[in-house]
Amino acid sequence: MDTSSPAAIVNGEILNKFVGRRVRTVVQVQRNEGGMVFGQSTDGHQLTIKSAMDIPVSHFMEVYGIAEHNQTIRAEVCTDFGPNFDAKAFDGLCKLANDKFKHLFL
Amino acid sequence: MYGGGGGHYDGGGGAANANSLFGGGGFMPSQSTAAPESGGGGSLSKGRNAQTLLPLTVKQIMDAAQASDDKSNFAINGVEVSTIRLVGRMLGKVERVTDVAFILDDGTGKIDVNRWENESSDTKEMADVNDGNYVIVNGGLKGFQGKRHVVAYSVRRVTNFNDIAHHFLHCIYVHLELTKSNSRLPSQINASTGIPGHANQVRLPNNQATTFSASGNTAGNDVSSLVMSVFHDPAIIDREDGITVAYIIDRLKLPEEVIKEVMQKHIDDGNIYNTIDDLHYRSAMNG
């Protein structure tokens, strides 16, 4: 797996700005169709995760990968964050990490 | 035979190195000026903060300034850092006889981590974590030959994934807390270096102009340098179009014929040149 470049912490909206680059995000799994996971980002956007791991529906899944489009990520690493995850806190982190405190992360 | 001599020399070299490192210690205050300057109680909080556990991102560590060579201490946000907490993914775990080495990737960068296994509990803890796991690392930040690494005191597997978001939020919070008390200082520096410095340079020609008019129309050389100083005003020198004769007259408050005569001399000497039309001139100095 390629972890050579830093990954931006994004939500559905911020993903837009990182098309073609490495990102990390968390989605809540809604459907899993043979490696394609359809999930909801922490800010309520519909995201498609390609070559994702098989993670149970309603679980939160962390994805490291390349943003192919503004709603599609090609996964490199997936982690099952379980059914209990504070999406709101993560969403807040996305906003801070891409705005005022970007220099701490990227 | 060479080996023995070489060994001896190495020893000497080592001592010399150590000395030079100590010598380097003498420069430490100037290099780590951020620490003493930042905030009133800087020196007090510095000692305390060096031992305080700081949550950090790998990016922050890589950006950190090295406070001094011999102690391998670092300064982040103007405070000395030695004990840190990182949260990220474990990669490339290598188990050796006395220690475990791995790379920690927290998404902002990667750093080498070492965990010495002195007790059986250390070994047990390290057996619990493997490549790909999210881990919380508490340890000491070390610098060796320009490379930064962490000597871990504890490595725990993340079981509640909210810890990851929490860690990064904690990094932001601590950063904010540490920079809050210092934030006044940089703005003061900016204010004093930026604006008044600029104002001084702008004011200069005017001062000369007043002295000139007071002393009367005597020295042509002074007018010559006055005119050039208008061209070299930082507010003007970068203007692509340059400035007009009328502007210089207005600026220096000198008779038109005097200015025109001096201008002609500057044109002939190649000090200034026409830009967009016959009225605009620019100094040749700005290349």
Interface residues (C-beta under 8 A of the other chain):
Chain A: T3 P6 A7 I9 R24 F60 E62 Y64 V77 T79 F81 G82 F85 D86 A89 F90 G92 L93 L96 A97 F101 H103 L104 F105 L106
Chain B: T57 K59 Q60 D63 R89 L91 D105 G107 T108 G109 K110 G132 Y134 F161 N162 A165 H166 F168 L169 C171 I172 H175
